[in-house]
Amino acid sequence: MKLDTTLHAETPEGIDIVLRPAGVPARALAFALDFLIRGVAYVAAATVLSRLSGVGIGLMLVVYFVLEWLYPIVFELMPGSATPGKRVLHLQVVMDTGLPVTPAASVTRNLLRAVDFLPFGFGAGLLAMLLRSDFKRLGDIVAGTLVVHAEPVRVANALPEARPMAPRKPLTRAQQVAILELAGRAARLTSERIDELAALAEPVLPPVDLAPGGTAPPPLRPGPRLLAVAQWLAGQR
């Protein structure tokens, strides 16, 4: 069910996140499972509430509204950002940026299911998904959301382990991106080559702290200090 289509989203720190949009088969199966779950819940509620005559009918309408409209919104705003059907298929709803879906976006994408249903059987939504490489239905396009395979989000260029250290001075966006890109390629470079390239960023790298007593410790090479700054930029503080 997984296609080779991937999308890249850049975080504010300049890190490239790889997203894998879910195609029609996976989303259709997830929808079918959610439809079955809602149907079972509605039948169970109707069985109980039918004994309450007039009041029961009103409560059944409330239950129907909750299952049809609030069911997906509530689950999408919970940890995991997915309805039970999507969880079974390992799918997740996220923003275009790869960040968790916002309440406004979840409400928008679900309210527009009525438009996706037109002219019948989700014809408009299915057509939109088939015509787009990111498989967005109309509700996703308006809300700025994606349904993706919920594998652990990976950084396109994973950063090596290092103790986070703040830069010597504020960095421009271009400098942040350059440091993160170099750190992401560290696994494919020799330590000598990393030191050589990191030396170009010496003016912004953190200074070497003095050891207790005011004596200088063995000099910390530019490469490890640059990797430490990269971890700091990635939010490990």
N, C-alpha and C positions, 0 to 999 in steps of 0.2 A: 504493500500500500504506500510505500515511501517512494516518491519520485526523486530525481536527482536535482530538482530545483532548489536553490538556496538563495537567501537574501542576506545582505550585510547591513547591519545597523551600527552606527557609531555613537558611543556613549559620550557624555560631556567631557570625559577625561581623554577622549581620542582613541578609545579601545574599540576594535572592530568585533562586533558580536555576530555570530553566524546563526541565522534562523532558517528552519526548514518548514515552509508552509505545508499544511495538510491539504491533500487533494480531495476530489469529490468522493471516492469510495470510502475513505476513512471518516469523513464528515457525515456521509449518509448513514453509515452504520452507527455512529455516535448519536445521530438524531433519532434513528429507529429505536435504540436502547432507551433514550430519554422519553420518547413517545410511549414506549411500553411501560416504563416506570410511572409516568404521569397517569396513564390509563388505569393501571392497577390501583394507584392511590385514589383516583376518582371513583372507581367502582366500589372500593372499600368504604369511602366516605359516603357515597350515595346509599349503600346498603344500610348504614347506621342512621343517616339523616332522614331517610324515607319514612321512618316511623314517627317523625315529628310533624307530619302534614304540612301546613302552610309555612311554618317557621323553618322546617327542614328544607323546603324548596329554596328559600332565600339563602340559607347557609350553603346549600349546594352550589348556588351561583357564585358565592364568595370563594368557595373552594376551587371552583373552575377558574376563576380569575387569578387566584394565587398560583395554581399549577401551570396555567398557560402563560402568564406574564411575569410573575415574580420569581418563579422557580429558576429560570436561567440566570436572572440578574443576581439573585442571592448567592447562588453557587459560584458565579464568576467573580464575585467580590470577596469570596472566602479564599484562604490560602490554597494555592494550586490553580486558581482562576479557571475552573472547569466544572461543568455539570457531571453527574455520575456517569453518563454515557461517554463523555469525552475522557473522563479518567480511565475508564476501561480500555479505551483505544489509545491512551497515553497522549491525549491532545490537551492543548492549553490555549486560552485567549490572552493575547498580549497587545500592547500598543505597537504601532509601526516601528517605534524606536527600540522595541524589545523590553520595555519597561512594563510593570504590571498594569493591567487595564484599570482605568479610572471609573468611578461611579457614573459620570456623565456619558462616557463612551459606551459602557455596558448598557445603560438605559437606551441610548440612541440605537445601537445595533440591534437590540431586541425589539424595540418598537417598530423598526423598519422591516421586521419579518413579514408584516402585512403587505408591504410593497413587494418583497421578494417572492411572495406567494403568487402574485399575479402572473399571467392570467389564470393559471390554475396549477396546483401541484408544485409550487416553488419554481415555476418556469423561468421567471425573470432572474431569480437568484442563481439558478443552475446555469443559465446562459452567461451571466456575468462571470461566474467562476470558470467556465470553460474558455472564456475569451481572455483571461488574465493569467499571467505566469505566477502570480501570488495567490490565485484561487480565492479572491475576495468576492463575497456576495455584495449586493448593493448596500446592505446595512454596514458591512465592514468598511466599504469605501467612504461612506459618509462619516462614520465614527472614527476612522483612522485606526482600525484594529486589524489583527491578524489571528488566524487559528493556526497554530504550529504544533509540530511533534514535540512533546514535552520532554525531550532528552535533556540532561543537564546542560545548561547554557555554557558553551565553551568560548574562551577567548581565541580568536583566530590565531594570534601569536601569543602563546602562553608565556607568562613572565616567570623567570627563574626565582627560586626562593631567595629572599634577602630581608634583612631587618630594615623596615621603612625609615627613611631619613628625609627631612625637609630640605629643599634646595636652599642655597645660600641667599637667594633673593627671588622675588616673584618672577615667574616665567610667562612669556607670551604663549599664546595657543600654539603657534608654530614650533616653539621650543618644546612644549609638552609633547606634541605629536612626535617630534623627532626623537626624543628620549624614549618614549614608549615603543616606537617602531624599532629602535636599535635594541632595546631590552628584549623585545619579542623575537629578535633574530639571534639572541645570544647563544641559544642551544646549537646553532649551526656555525658558530664562529669560534676560533681559538681564543683563549684568555688574552694572549698577546695582542691579537687583532682588536678585541673589545677594548683593552686598555688604550690602544692607539687611537681608536675612534672616540672613546670617552674623554680622552685628554683635550679634545676640541671643546668640550663643554666644561672644562675646569673652572672658568669664572663663576658658574652657577652651581657647581657641586658643593655639597656640605664640607666644611673644614674638618680636619682630623681633630678630635677632642684630645685634650691633654690627659694623661694618666694621673692618678692620685700623686700629689707631691709636685705637680707642675712639670713633670718630665714628659716628653713626647713619646708615644708608643711607636712601634714599628709602622712605617708609612702605609696607609691604606691606599691601595692602587685605585686609579680612576675608574676602572671597570666595576668593581664591587660598589663603589659609591654611586655610580650612575644607576646600577640595578636597584640600590636602596631608594634613590629618588623616584625611580619608575614605580616601585611598590607604593610609595607615598602618593604619587599621582593617581594610582589606581584605587585609592581609597583605603589602603591598609595603614591606618594611623593610630 
